[in-house]
């Protein structure tokens, strides 16, 4: 059995992506380097697409999988002690692969 979950993506992710791409075009275009601006904008757009599409969650058999870009981390469901809702920019003591301020914190019974 395999179940896939898409991450929640807040509106501000798309806003920041759009501003970044526009800045890459407008800055060089002011100096007359439109081609460089288009190249920079396309490069940033590819990076943003990879970041947005690179996060995925999956439950397979008795494991929870978290994909960050091309790397999967598998957590046995039996080691999950607590699942809590959180909201905010920083989650205490962790780096998370989320695209929203609304998140879930997973606490494990065994850190190994």
Biopython code that builds the backbone (N, CA, C, O; Angstrom):
import numpy as np
from Bio.PDB.StructureBuilder import StructureBuilder

atoms = [
    (1, "UNK", "N", (0.840, -1.186, 0.000)),
    (1, "UNK", "CA", (0.000, 0.000, 0.000)),
    (1, "UNK", "C", (0.884, 1.248, 0.000)),
    (1, "UNK", "O", (1.864, 1.326, 0.741)),
    (2, "UNK", "N", (0.530, 2.210, -0.830)),
    (2, "UNK", "CA", (1.271, 3.464, -0.917)),
    (2, "UNK", "C", (0.281, 4.612, -1.007)),
    (2, "UNK", "O", (-0.616, 4.604, -1.851)),
    (3, "UNK", "N", (0.445, 5.611, -0.126)),
    (3, "UNK", "CA", (-0.407, 6.801, -0.132)),
    (3, "UNK", "C", (0.503, 8.022, -0.240)),
    (3, "UNK", "O", (1.425, 8.187, 0.558)),
    (4, "UNK", "N", (0.240, 8.877, -1.228)),
    (4, "UNK", "CA", (1.017, 10.107, -1.421)),
    (4, "UNK", "C", (0.245, 11.296, -0.885)),
    (4, "UNK", "O", (-0.980, 11.362, -0.993)),
    (5, "UNK", "N", (0.989, 12.244, -0.299)),
    (5, "UNK", "CA", (0.405, 13.481, 0.200)),
    (5, "UNK", "C", (1.155, 14.660, -0.397)),
    (5, "UNK", "O", (2.385, 14.688, -0.393)),
    (6, "UNK", "N", (0.416, 15.626, -0.905)),
    (6, "UNK", "CA", (1.026, 16.858, -1.419)),
    (6, "UNK", "C", (1.158, 17.850, -0.274)),
    (6, "UNK", "O", (0.299, 17.903, 0.605)),
    (7, "UNK", "N", (2.226, 18.632, -0.281)),
    (7, "UNK", "CA", (2.380, 19.623, 0.793)),
    (7, "UNK", "C", (1.439, 20.807, 0.600)),
    (7, "UNK", "O", (1.041, 21.120, -0.522)),
    (8, "UNK", "N", (1.092, 21.454, 1.691)),
    (8, "UNK", "CA", (0.335, 22.698, 1.619)),
    (8, "UNK", "C", (1.304, 23.796, 1.203)),
    (8, "UNK", "O", (2.403, 23.898, 1.748)),
    (9, "UNK", "N", (0.897, 24.617, 0.235)),
    (9, "UNK", "CA", (1.748, 25.702, -0.251)),
    (9, "UNK", "C", (1.003, 27.016, -0.015)),
    (9, "UNK", "O", (-0.076, 27.233, -0.567)),
    (10, "UNK", "N", (1.583, 27.884, 0.802)),
    (10, "UNK", "CA", (0.973, 29.180, 1.092)),
    (10, "UNK", "C", (1.102, 30.122, -0.097)),
    (10, "UNK", "O", (1.959, 29.942, -0.962)),
    (11, "UNK", "N", (0.235, 31.131, -0.124)),
    (11, "UNK", "CA", (0.219, 32.113, -1.211)),
    (11, "UNK", "C", (1.524, 32.880, -1.297)),
    (11, "UNK", "O", (1.946, 33.246, -2.394)),
    (12, "UNK", "N", (2.171, 33.132, -0.176)),
    (12, "UNK", "CA", (3.372, 33.957, -0.164)),
    (12, "UNK", "C", (4.553, 33.280, -0.867)),
    (12, "UNK", "O", (5.477, 33.964, -1.306)),
    (13, "UNK", "N", (4.537, 31.965, -0.979)),
    (13, "UNK", "CA", (5.587, 31.261, -1.730)),
    (13, "UNK", "C", (5.517, 31.685, -3.195)),
    (13, "UNK", "O", (6.541, 31.996, -3.803)),
    (14, "UNK", "N", (4.315, 31.697, -3.756)),
    (14, "UNK", "CA", (4.150, 32.115, -5.155)),
    (14, "UNK", "C", (4.496, 33.596, -5.326)),
    (14, "UNK", "O", (5.075, 33.983, -6.341)),
    (15, "UNK", "N", (4.146, 34.421, -4.342)),
    (15, "UNK", "CA", (4.452, 35.845, -4.382)),
    (15, "UNK", "C", (5.968, 36.077, -4.410)),
    (15, "UNK", "O", (6.473, 36.834, -5.239)),
    (16, "UNK", "N", (6.679, 35.421, -3.500)),
    (16, "UNK", "CA", (8.145, 35.570, -3.450)),
    (16, "UNK", "C", (8.779, 35.055, -4.742)),
    (16, "UNK", "O", (9.726, 35.650, -5.255)),
    (17, "UNK", "N", (8.256, 33.956, -5.259)),
    (17, "UNK", "CA", (8.755, 33.411, -6.527)),
    (17, "UNK", "C", (8.573, 34.432, -7.655)),
    (17, "UNK", "O", (9.496, 34.677, -8.432)),
    (18, "UNK", "N", (7.390, 35.018, -7.737)),
    (18, "UNK", "CA", (7.115, 36.012, -8.779)),
    (18, "UNK", "C", (7.996, 37.243, -8.658)),
    (18, "UNK", "O", (8.522, 37.732, -9.658)),
    (19, "UNK", "N", (8.162, 37.750, -7.432)),
    (19, "UNK", "CA", (9.009, 38.928, -7.212)),
    (19, "UNK", "C", (10.458, 38.622, -7.597)),
    (19, "UNK", "O", (11.127, 39.448, -8.219)),
    (20, "UNK", "N", (10.937, 37.436, -7.227)),
    (20, "UNK", "CA", (12.312, 37.047, -7.553)),
    (20, "UNK", "C", (12.524, 36.992, -9.059)),
    (20, "UNK", "O", (13.516, 37.508, -9.573)),
    (21, "UNK", "N", (11.602, 36.372, -9.753)),
    (21, "UNK", "CA", (11.722, 36.258, -11.214)),
    (21, "UNK", "C", (11.637, 37.632, -11.868)),
    (21, "UNK", "O", (12.411, 37.927, -12.778)),
    (22, "UNK", "N", (10.705, 38.480, -11.417)),
    (22, "UNK", "CA", (10.604, 39.834, -11.973)),
    (22, "UNK", "C", (11.863, 40.655, -11.718)),
    (22, "UNK", "O", (12.318, 41.386, -12.598)),
    (23, "UNK", "N", (12.426, 40.538, -10.517)),
    (23, "UNK", "CA", (13.652, 41.273, -10.198)),
    (23, "UNK", "C", (14.811, 40.832, -11.089)),
    (23, "UNK", "O", (15.655, 41.643, -11.470)),
    (24, "UNK", "N", (14.845, 39.540, -11.417)),
    (24, "UNK", "CA", (15.901, 39.035, -12.301)),
    (24, "UNK", "C", (15.768, 39.596, -13.717)),
    (24, "UNK", "O", (16.766, 39.755, -14.420)),
    (25, "UNK", "N", (14.555, 39.891, -14.130)),
    (25, "UNK", "CA", (14.345, 40.452, -15.469)),
    (25, "UNK", "C", (14.531, 41.966, -15.463)),
    (25, "UNK", "O", (15.219, 42.512, -16.326)),
    (26, "UNK", "N", (13.921, 42.646, -14.495)),
    (26, "UNK", "CA", (13.911, 44.119, -14.474)),
    (26, "UNK", "C", (15.297, 44.706, -14.247)),
    (26, "UNK", "O", (15.685, 45.662, -14.919)),
    (27, "UNK", "N", (16.052, 44.134, -13.296)),
    (27, "UNK", "CA", (17.385, 44.672, -13.000)),
    (27, "UNK", "C", (18.284, 44.746, -14.224)),
    (27, "UNK", "O", (18.745, 45.833, -14.575)),
    (28, "UNK", "N", (18.547, 43.624, -14.885)),
    (28, "UNK", "CA", (19.394, 43.682, -16.086)),
    (28, "UNK", "C", (18.756, 44.459, -17.243)),
    (28, "UNK", "O", (19.471, 45.070, -18.038)),
    (29, "UNK", "N", (17.416, 44.444, -17.349)),
    (29, "UNK", "CA", (16.755, 45.165, -18.439)),
    (29, "UNK", "C", (16.981, 46.663, -18.325)),
    (29, "UNK", "O", (17.049, 47.351, -19.344)),
    (30, "UNK", "N", (17.100, 47.191, -17.099)),
    (30, "UNK", "CA", (17.369, 48.615, -16.908)),
    (30, "UNK", "C", (18.718, 48.984, -17.498)),
    (30, "UNK", "O", (18.891, 50.068, -18.056)),
    (31, "UNK", "N", (19.675, 48.069, -17.369)),
    (31, "UNK", "CA", (21.013, 48.299, -17.947)),
    (31, "UNK", "C", (21.094, 47.910, -19.416)),
    (31, "UNK", "O", (22.152, 48.068, -20.026)),
    (32, "UNK", "N", (20.015, 47.410, -20.000)),
    (32, "UNK", "CA", (20.007, 47.034, -21.405)),
    (32, "UNK", "C", (20.447, 45.601, -21.659)),
    (32, "UNK", "O", (20.675, 45.228, -22.810)),
    (33, "UNK", "N", (20.572, 44.797, -20.626)),
    (33, "UNK", "CA", (20.985, 43.401, -20.777)),
    (33, "UNK", "C", (19.779, 42.479, -20.638)),
    (33, "UNK", "O", (19.705, 41.685, -19.700)),
    (34, "UNK", "N", (18.852, 42.581, -21.555)),
    (34, "UNK", "CA", (17.619, 41.812, -21.485)),
    (34, "UNK", "C", (17.882, 40.316, -21.540)),
    (34, "UNK", "O", (17.223, 39.550, -20.837)),
    (35, "UNK", "N", (18.821, 39.892, -22.355)),
    (35, "UNK", "CA", (19.122, 38.471, -22.497)),
    (35, "UNK", "C", (19.626, 37.887, -21.172)),
    (35, "UNK", "O", (19.239, 36.782, -20.793)),
    (36, "UNK", "N", (20.473, 38.616, -20.485)),
    (36, "UNK", "CA", (20.967, 38.162, -19.184)),
    (36, "UNK", "C", (19.806, 38.088, -18.193)),
    (36, "UNK", "O", (19.728, 37.150, -17.400)),
    (37, "UNK", "N", (18.918, 39.058, -18.231)),
    (37, "UNK", "CA", (17.754, 39.062, -17.344)),
    (37, "UNK", "C", (16.856, 37.867, -17.574)),
    (37, "UNK", "O", (16.378, 37.258, -16.616)),
    (38, "UNK", "N", (16.619, 37.523, -18.824)),
    (38, "UNK", "CA", (15.786, 36.365, -19.143)),
    (38, "UNK", "C", (16.469, 35.083, -18.661)),
    (38, "UNK", "O", (15.813, 34.201, -18.106)),
    (39, "UNK", "N", (17.782, 34.978, -18.871)),
    (39, "UNK", "CA", (18.531, 33.814, -18.403)),
    (39, "UNK", "C", (18.451, 33.686, -16.872)),
    (39, "UNK", "O", (18.208, 32.599, -16.350)),
    (40, "UNK", "N", (18.656, 34.789, -16.170)),
    (40, "UNK", "CA", (18.569, 34.771, -14.704)),
    (40, "UNK", "C", (17.159, 34.412, -14.235)),
    (40, "UNK", "O", (16.984, 33.637, -13.295)),
    (41, "UNK", "N", (16.165, 34.985, -14.898)),
    (41, "UNK", "CA", (14.772, 34.715, -14.515)),
    (41, "UNK", "C", (14.417, 33.245, -14.722)),
    (41, "UNK", "O", (13.781, 32.630, -13.866)),
    (42, "UNK", "N", (14.828, 32.683, -15.860)),
    (42, "UNK", "CA", (14.553, 31.268, -16.108)),
    (42, "UNK", "C", (15.292, 30.378, -15.111)),
    (42, "UNK", "O", (14.754, 29.366, -14.663)),
    (43, "UNK", "N", (16.519, 30.753, -14.765)),
    (43, "UNK", "CA", (17.282, 29.993, -13.770)),
    (43, "UNK", "C", (16.580, 30.013, -12.418)),
    (43, "UNK", "O", (16.447, 28.975, -11.768)),
    (44, "UNK", "N", (16.134, 31.184, -11.996)),
    (44, "UNK", "CA", (15.426, 31.291, -10.716)),
    (44, "UNK", "C", (14.103, 30.533, -10.755)),
    (44, "UNK", "O", (13.715, 29.903, -9.771)),
    (45, "UNK", "N", (13.415, 30.593, -11.885)),
    (45, "UNK", "CA", (12.149, 29.880, -12.017)),
    (45, "UNK", "C", (12.362, 28.370, -11.885)),
    (45, "UNK", "O", (11.574, 27.690, -11.228)),
    (46, "UNK", "N", (13.410, 27.850, -12.501)),
    (46, "UNK", "CA", (13.728, 26.420, -12.381)),
    (46, "UNK", "C", (14.034, 26.062, -10.930)),
    (46, "UNK", "O", (13.576, 25.031, -10.440)),
    (47, "UNK", "N", (14.806, 26.907, -10.237)),
    (47, "UNK", "CA", (15.106, 26.652, -8.825)),
    (47, "UNK", "C", (13.841, 26.640, -7.979)),
    (47, "UNK", "O", (13.678, 25.773, -7.120)),
    (48, "UNK", "N", (12.943, 27.595, -8.213)),
    (48, "UNK", "CA", (11.696, 27.645, -7.456)),
    (48, "UNK", "C", (10.819, 26.426, -7.745)),
    (48, "UNK", "O", (10.212, 25.868, -6.830)),
    (49, "UNK", "N", (10.749, 26.015, -9.005)),
    (49, "UNK", "CA", (9.949, 24.835, -9.351)),
    (49, "UNK", "C", (10.515, 23.598, -8.662)),
    (49, "UNK", "O", (9.763, 22.776, -8.138)),
    (50, "UNK", "N", (11.844, 23.465, -8.663)),
    (50, "UNK", "CA", (12.475, 22.333, -7.966)),
    (50, "UNK", "C", (12.168, 22.372, -6.472)),
    (50, "UNK", "O", (11.911, 21.333, -5.863)),
    (51, "UNK", "N", (12.195, 23.560, -5.883)),
    (51, "UNK", "CA", (11.912, 23.680, -4.449)),
    (51, "UNK", "C", (10.458, 23.334, -4.148)),
    (51, "UNK", "O", (10.176, 22.642, -3.170)),
    (52, "UNK", "N", (9.538, 23.808, -4.975)),
    (52, "UNK", "CA", (8.119, 23.561, -4.735)),
    (52, "UNK", "C", (7.749, 22.105, -5.020)),
    (52, "UNK", "O", (7.005, 21.492, -4.254)),
    (53, "UNK", "N", (8.261, 21.557, -6.106)),
    (53, "UNK", "CA", (7.935, 20.172, -6.468)),
    (53, "UNK", "C", (8.811, 19.153, -5.743)),
    (53, "UNK", "O", (8.542, 17.953, -5.801)),
    (54, "UNK", "N", (9.848, 19.616, -5.065)),
    (54, "UNK", "CA", (10.782, 18.710, -4.412)),
    (54, "UNK", "C", (10.348, 18.225, -3.046)),
    (54, "UNK", "O", (11.044, 17.412, -2.437)),
    (55, "UNK", "N", (9.216, 18.701, -2.546)),
    (55, "UNK", "CA", (8.735, 18.281, -1.231)),
    (55, "UNK", "C", (7.539, 17.350, -1.440)),
    (55, "UNK", "O", (6.576, 17.691, -2.128)),
    (56, "UNK", "N", (7.628, 16.172, -0.831)),
    (56, "UNK", "CA", (6.557, 15.192, -0.978)),
    (56, "UNK", "C", (6.527, 14.324, 0.278)),
    (56, "UNK", "O", (7.558, 14.088, 0.909)),
    (57, "UNK", "N", (5.343, 13.858, 0.629)),
    (57, "UNK", "CA", (5.175, 12.975, 1.771)),
    (57, "UNK", "C", (4.498, 11.704, 1.285)),
    (57, "UNK", "O", (3.625, 11.745, 0.418)),
    (58, "UNK", "N", (4.908, 10.573, 1.850)),
    (58, "UNK", "CA", (4.361, 9.297, 1.400)),
    (58, "UNK", "C", (4.305, 8.315, 2.565)),
    (58, "UNK", "O", (5.221, 8.251, 3.385)),
    (59, "UNK", "N", (3.228, 7.560, 2.624)),
    (59, "UNK", "CA", (3.143, 6.460, 3.577)),
    (59, "UNK", "C", (3.201, 5.181, 2.757)),
    (59, "UNK", "O", (2.385, 4.954, 1.863)),
    (60, "UNK", "N", (4.189, 4.349, 3.086)),
    (60, "UNK", "CA", (4.375, 3.091, 2.382)),
    (60, "UNK", "C", (4.574, 2.002, 3.433)),
    (60, "UNK", "O", (5.484, 2.071, 4.259)),
    (61, "UNK", "N", (3.713, 1.009, 3.385)),
    (61, "UNK", "CA", (3.718, -0.087, 4.358)),
    (61, "UNK", "C", (3.614, 0.506, 5.762)),
    (61, "UNK", "O", (2.562, 1.040, 6.112)),
    (62, "UNK", "N", (4.656, 0.432, 6.568)),
    (62, "UNK", "CA", (4.585, 0.962, 7.938)),
    (62, "UNK", "C", (5.599, 2.084, 8.147)),
    (62, "UNK", "O", (6.128, 2.252, 9.245)),
    (63, "UNK", "N", (5.867, 2.854, 7.084)),
    (63, "UNK", "CA", (6.844, 3.945, 7.169)),
    (63, "UNK", "C", (6.273, 5.231, 6.586)),
    (63, "UNK", "O", (5.485, 5.218, 5.640)),
    (64, "UNK", "N", (6.700, 6.348, 7.186)),
    (64, "UNK", "CA", (6.383, 7.674, 6.665)),
    (64, "UNK", "C", (7.613, 8.179, 5.928)),
    (64, "UNK", "O", (8.698, 8.244, 6.506)),
    (65, "UNK", "N", (7.456, 8.535, 4.663)),
    (65, "UNK", "CA", (8.562, 9.054, 3.864)),
    (65, "UNK", "C", (8.423, 10.546, 3.660)),
    (65, "UNK", "O", (7.340, 11.047, 3.357)),
    (66, "UNK", "N", (9.532, 11.257, 3.829)),
    (66, "UNK", "CA", (9.575, 12.705, 3.607)),
    (66, "UNK", "C", (10.649, 12.962, 2.575)),
    (66, "UNK", "O", (11.819, 12.657, 2.804)),
    (67, "UNK", "N", (10.260, 13.527, 1.424)),
    (67, "UNK", "CA", (11.234, 13.820, 0.372)),
    (67, "UNK", "C", (11.555, 15.300, 0.372)),
    (67, "UNK", "O", (10.659, 16.139, 0.294)),
    (68, "UNK", "N", (12.844, 15.618, 0.461)),
    (68, "UNK", "CA", (13.351, 16.978, 0.303)),
    (68, "UNK", "C", (14.244, 16.931, -0.927)),
    (68, "UNK", "O", (15.322, 16.337, -0.899)),
    (69, "UNK", "N", (13.798, 17.552, -1.991)),
    (69, "UNK", "CA", (14.459, 17.494, -3.292)),
    (69, "UNK", "C", (14.580, 16.037, -3.725)),
    (69, "UNK", "O", (13.556, 15.430, -4.040)),
    (70, "UNK", "N", (15.750, 15.452, -3.759)),
    (70, "UNK", "CA", (15.893, 14.080, -4.251)),
    (70, "UNK", "C", (16.221, 13.093, -3.133)),
    (70, "UNK", "O", (16.511, 11.928, -3.404)),
    (71, "UNK", "N", (16.178, 13.542, -1.889)),
    (71, "UNK", "CA", (16.556, 12.699, -0.758)),
    (71, "UNK", "C", (15.329, 12.320, 0.069)),
    (71, "UNK", "O", (14.586, 13.184, 0.534)),
    (72, "UNK", "N", (15.131, 11.018, 0.243)),
    (72, "UNK", "CA", (14.026, 10.515, 1.056)),
    (72, "UNK", "C", (14.519, 10.202, 2.463)),
    (72, "UNK", "O", (15.612, 9.664, 2.637)),
    (73, "UNK", "N", (13.718, 10.538, 3.461)),
    (73, "UNK", "CA", (13.938, 10.132, 4.844)),
    (73, "UNK", "C", (12.739, 9.275, 5.232)),
    (73, "UNK", "O", (11.592, 9.704, 5.102)),
    (74, "UNK", "N", (13.009, 8.070, 5.707)),
    (74, "UNK", "CA", (11.934, 7.154, 6.073)),
    (74, "UNK", "C", (11.889, 6.985, 7.584)),
    (74, "UNK", "O", (12.904, 6.697, 8.218)),
    (75, "UNK", "N", (10.705, 7.168, 8.152)),
    (75, "UNK", "CA", (10.497, 7.064, 9.597)),
    (75, "UNK", "C", (9.482, 5.941, 9.848)),
    (75, "UNK", "O", (8.372, 5.987, 9.318)),
    (76, "UNK", "N", (9.850, 4.939, 10.648)),
    (76, "UNK", "CA", (8.864, 3.905, 10.995)),
    (76, "UNK", "C", (7.693, 4.524, 11.776)),
    (76, "UNK", "O", (7.904, 5.269, 12.733)),
    (77, "UNK", "N", (6.489, 4.214, 11.368)),
    (77, "UNK", "CA", (5.308, 4.778, 12.028)),
    (77, "UNK", "C", (5.263, 4.372, 13.501)),
    (77, "UNK", "O", (4.742, 5.116, 14.332)),
    (78, "UNK", "N", (5.795, 3.222, 13.820)),
    (78, "UNK", "CA", (5.789, 2.763, 15.215)),
    (78, "UNK", "C", (6.665, 3.636, 16.118)),
    (78, "UNK", "O", (6.509, 3.598, 17.338)),
    (79, "UNK", "N", (7.586, 4.425, 15.543)),
    (79, "UNK", "CA", (8.455, 5.298, 16.338)),
    (79, "UNK", "C", (7.872, 6.703, 16.517)),
    (79, "UNK", "O", (8.480, 7.537, 17.189)),
    (80, "UNK", "N", (6.710, 6.977, 15.931)),
    (80, "UNK", "CA", (6.084, 8.288, 16.078)),
    (80, "UNK", "C", (5.328, 8.324, 17.401)),
    (80, "UNK", "O", (4.417, 7.529, 17.631)),
    (81, "UNK", "N", (5.720, 9.265, 18.271)),
    (81, "UNK", "CA", (5.088, 9.389, 19.589)),
    (81, "UNK", "C", (3.986, 10.441, 19.582)),
    (81, "UNK", "O", (2.885, 10.199, 20.077)),
    (82, "UNK", "N", (4.288, 11.625, 19.011)),
    (82, "UNK", "CA", (3.354, 12.751, 19.055)),
    (82, "UNK", "C", (3.343, 13.450, 17.701)),
    (82, "UNK", "O", (4.382, 13.619, 17.064)),
    (83, "UNK", "N", (2.150, 13.852, 17.276)),
    (83, "UNK", "CA", (1.995, 14.707, 16.095)),
    (83, "UNK", "C", (1.240, 15.942, 16.555)),
    (83, "UNK", "O", (0.117, 15.843, 17.050)),
    (84, "UNK", "N", (1.871, 17.130, 16.386)),
    (84, "UNK", "CA", (1.275, 18.386, 16.851)),
    (84, "UNK", "C", (1.169, 19.369, 15.694)),
    (84, "UNK", "O", (2.034, 19.406, 14.818)),
    (85, "UNK", "N", (0.096, 20.171, 15.696)),
    (85, "UNK", "CA", (-0.028, 21.279, 14.748)),
    (85, "UNK", "C", (0.817, 22.437, 15.254)),
    (85, "UNK", "O", (0.852, 22.711, 16.454)),
    (86, "UNK", "N", (1.502, 23.119, 14.331)),
    (86, "UNK", "CA", (2.276, 24.307, 14.683)),
    (86, "UNK", "C", (2.045, 25.367, 13.619)),
    (86, "UNK", "O", (1.630, 25.072, 12.498)),
    (87, "UNK", "N", (2.324, 26.601, 13.996)),
    (87, "UNK", "CA", (2.192, 27.719, 13.071)),
    (87, "UNK", "C", (3.346, 28.676, 13.328)),
    (87, "UNK", "O", (3.601, 29.054, 14.471)),
    (88, "UNK", "N", (4.040, 29.066, 12.273)),
    (88, "UNK", "CA", (5.116, 30.033, 12.438)),
    (88, "UNK", "C", (6.247, 29.823, 11.454)),
    (88, "UNK", "O", (6.280, 28.844, 10.708)),
    (89, "UNK", "N", (7.175, 30.768, 11.472)),
    (89, "UNK", "CA", (8.305, 30.736, 10.544)),
    (89, "UNK", "C", (9.323, 29.684, 10.959)),
    (89, "UNK", "O", (9.795, 28.918, 10.119)),
    (90, "UNK", "N", (9.666, 29.635, 12.235)),
    (90, "UNK", "CA", (10.700, 28.716, 12.714)),
    (90, "UNK", "C", (10.096, 27.655, 13.610)),
    (90, "UNK", "O", (9.327, 27.950, 14.525)),
    (91, "UNK", "N", (10.456, 26.424, 13.331)),
    (91, "UNK", "CA", (10.084, 25.328, 14.209)),
    (91, "UNK", "C", (11.290, 25.065, 15.090)),
    (91, "UNK", "O", (12.415, 24.960, 14.602)),
    (92, "UNK", "N", (11.054, 24.959, 16.377)),
    (92, "UNK", "CA", (12.130, 24.846, 17.353)),
    (92, "UNK", "C", (13.112, 23.736, 17.026)),
    (92, "UNK", "O", (12.735, 22.567, 16.948)),
    (93, "UNK", "N", (14.386, 24.106, 16.834)),
    (93, "UNK", "CA", (15.462, 23.140, 16.703)),
    (93, "UNK", "C", (15.424, 22.242, 15.493)),
    (93, "UNK", "O", (15.951, 21.130, 15.543)),
    (94, "UNK", "N", (14.811, 22.691, 14.391)),
    (94, "UNK", "CA", (14.786, 21.823, 13.218)),
    (94, "UNK", "C", (14.789, 22.638, 11.940)),
    (94, "UNK", "O", (14.424, 23.814, 11.917)),
    (95, "UNK", "N", (15.205, 21.983, 10.897)),
    (95, "UNK", "CA", (15.096, 22.549, 9.553)),
    (95, "UNK", "C", (14.023, 21.733, 8.867)),
    (95, "UNK", "O", (14.117, 20.508, 8.794)),
    (96, "UNK", "N", (13.008, 22.403, 8.366)),
    (96, "UNK", "CA", (11.880, 21.663, 7.828)),
    (96, "UNK", "C", (11.714, 21.887, 6.334)),
    (96, "UNK", "O", (12.122, 22.912, 5.787)),
    (97, "UNK", "N", (11.111, 20.910, 5.699)),
    (97, "UNK", "CA", (10.848, 20.974, 4.267)),
    (97, "UNK", "C", (9.381, 21.293, 4.049)),
    (97, "UNK", "O", (8.628, 20.470, 3.528)),
    (98, "UNK", "N", (8.984, 22.479, 4.447)),
    (98, "UNK", "CA", (7.584, 22.859, 4.312)),
    (98, "UNK", "C", (7.483, 24.165, 3.538)),
    (98, "UNK", "O", (8.407, 24.978, 3.531)),
    (99, "UNK", "N", (6.358, 24.343, 2.899)),
    (99, "UNK", "CA", (6.114, 25.527, 2.092)),
    (99, "UNK", "C", (4.933, 26.323, 2.641)),
    (99, "UNK", "O", (4.276, 27.064, 1.910)),
    (100, "UNK", "N", (4.672, 26.160, 3.940)),
    (100, "UNK", "CA", (3.554, 26.824, 4.578)),
    (100, "UNK", "C", (3.917, 27.153, 6.026)),
    (100, "UNK", "O", (4.791, 26.521, 6.620)),
    (101, "UNK", "N", (3.241, 28.136, 6.574)),
    (101, "UNK", "CA", (3.434, 28.453, 7.988)),
    (101, "UNK", "C", (2.660, 27.493, 8.892)),
    (101, "UNK", "O", (2.961, 27.382, 10.080)),
    (102, "UNK", "N", (1.674, 26.806, 8.337)),
    (102, "UNK", "CA", (0.941, 25.777, 9.079)),
    (102, "UNK", "C", (1.670, 24.455, 8.876)),
    (102, "UNK", "O", (1.828, 23.999, 7.743)),
    (103, "UNK", "N", (2.114, 23.838, 9.967)),
    (103, "UNK", "CA", (2.918, 22.633, 9.851)),
    (103, "UNK", "C", (2.560, 21.614, 10.907)),
    (103, "UNK", "O", (1.818, 21.894, 11.849)),
    (104, "UNK", "N", (3.101, 20.432, 10.727)),
    (104, "UNK", "CA", (2.967, 19.381, 11.725)),
    (104, "UNK", "C", (4.346, 19.073, 12.290)),
    (104, "UNK", "O", (5.318, 18.945, 11.545)),
    (105, "UNK", "N", (4.424, 18.955, 13.606)),
    (105, "UNK", "CA", (5.667, 18.536, 14.259)),
    (105, "UNK", "C", (5.497, 17.071, 14.631)),
    (105, "UNK", "O", (4.517, 16.681, 15.266)),
    (106, "UNK", "N", (6.470, 16.273, 14.224)),
    (106, "UNK", "CA", (6.453, 14.847, 14.538)),
    (106, "UNK", "C", (7.539, 14.593, 15.570)),
    (106, "UNK", "O", (8.713, 14.864, 15.318)),
    (107, "UNK", "N", (7.155, 14.074, 16.732)),
    (107, "UNK", "CA", (8.093, 13.724, 17.778)),
    (107, "UNK", "C", (8.235, 12.208, 17.796)),
    (107, "UNK", "O", (7.240, 11.485, 17.842)),
    (108, "UNK", "N", (9.477, 11.732, 17.759)),
    (108, "UNK", "CA", (9.744, 10.306, 17.724)),
    (108, "UNK", "C", (10.026, 9.771, 19.124)),
    (108, "UNK", "O", (10.489, 10.496, 20.004)),
    (109, "UNK", "N", (9.736, 8.490, 19.308)),
    (109, "UNK", "CA", (10.024, 7.859, 20.599)),
    (109, "UNK", "C", (11.511, 7.585, 20.758)),
    (109, "UNK", "O", (12.039, 7.621, 21.869)),
    (110, "UNK", "N", (12.191, 7.309, 19.640)),
    (110, "UNK", "CA", (13.616, 6.996, 19.658)),
    (110, "UNK", "C", (14.299, 7.859, 18.598)),
    (110, "UNK", "O", (13.899, 7.834, 17.434)),
    (111, "UNK", "N", (15.319, 8.620, 18.984)),
    (111, "UNK", "CA", (15.980, 9.531, 18.058)),
    (111, "UNK", "C", (16.914, 8.827, 17.073)),
    (111, "UNK", "O", (17.372, 9.471, 16.130)),
    (112, "UNK", "N", (17.215, 7.553, 17.241)),
    (112, "UNK", "CA", (18.149, 6.855, 16.354)),
    (112, "UNK", "C", (17.518, 6.461, 15.042)),
    (112, "UNK", "O", (18.181, 5.866, 14.192)),
]
sb = StructureBuilder()
sb.init_structure("model")
sb.init_model(0)
sb.init_chain("A")
sb.init_seg("    ")
for serial, (resi, resn, name, xyz) in enumerate(atoms, 1):
    if name == "N":
        sb.init_residue(resn, " ", resi, " ")
    sb.init_atom(name, np.array(xyz, "f"), 0.0, 1.0, " ", f" {name:<3s}", serial, name[0])
structure = sb.get_structure()
